[in-house]
Amino acid sequence: MILTSEKILDIHELIISNFGGIDGVLCQGTIDYLVDQINAESDLFRKAALALHIVANCHPFLDGNKRSAFQIAELILSSEGYAIIAKEERIIKMLLRIASYQCQVDEVKIWILKNTAQL
């Protein structure tokens, strides 16, 4: 799957329209960087980890960064038949750790590997 900036913006807009928050981009450069990093990566789980880490940690949107990060990672995983199966409280705990700079991409990848299943 090739990810585009437009797809990320569509996901974010959908998140905000469905769950509320302030729509808008804070830093387009971060979104472009994310797209470049993910499309250059061959490891599916690292791609998902990059999505979670870059969006939740670097905050490219005015609001909804953690929710958008999760949905982008889910899209990447589902494109190859995987899904995150962790309970909501574990997902929230990890997203909060990422957003507060408490873990790096490799740790996020390990968490994803432990909390996904093939559909």
URBEL-V179494 format. One record per helix or strand of 3 or more residues. SS is the DSSP state (helix for helix, strand for strand). FROM is the first residue (numbers start at 1). TO is the last residue. If there is no record, write none. Layout:
ss & from & to
SS & FROM & TO
SS & FROM & TO
This chain:
ss & from & to
helix & 5 & 19
helix & 28 & 40
helix & 44 & 58
helix & 65 & 78
strand & 82 & 84
helix & 88 & 99
helix & 105 & 114
strand & 116 & 118
